[in-house]
Amino acid sequence: MIKHYPASPELPQNFSTDFYLEDEASIEAVHSSELDYSYLTCENLMIRRSILEKITMQRTKLVRFEASNVLFKNCDFSNLEWIGGSFHQVAFENCKLTGCNFAESYLRDCCFTDCLINFGSFSATNLKNVAFENCQLKDSEFFELTWKHLFLVNNELTNSNWQRTRLAGLDFTTNQFSKIAFSMEQLNGLKVDSYQALVIAAGLGLQIQDEK
């Protein structure tokens, strides 16, 4: 295991099947699937040591949401708002998170694997020991991100916005992008390949002359 790579959720051996959205609810040790809670608003919901599969929450709003040691698998969270949420040791596997808003949230030991997160927002989030693997992150927002030990592996990052985010220590070499937004003063220490360097330079307005 790579040092500081996100720890997997610690899950119980026995589960109940009850999962519901209700203000102030504290839910623990559930394994639920194929439920739809779209277009709802819920405040102060807490979920611990649980597995949620094929749960749909499109355009749902979760205010002051907390998740700890949770696996979300094959869920549809399109345009879900959990602004200011808290996520600890949470895994998202093959989830649809298009337009999902994590802004101002805190994520620690979280992993997104094979997820669709186009137009997602992580602006002003605090990430520690977080990984994105094989995800679609086109047009996503990482504006003013605070991070420590962030891993980006085989993602599509075209049109993503990383302005006003510290880039020193990040490795973009396994990721793909044809256009991307960075702040010039933050570029020092970012690891890219030669093609990516040309894309970044062009985006910053440099005119690159081909050798004759």
Disulfide bonds with the S-S distance in Angstrom:
none
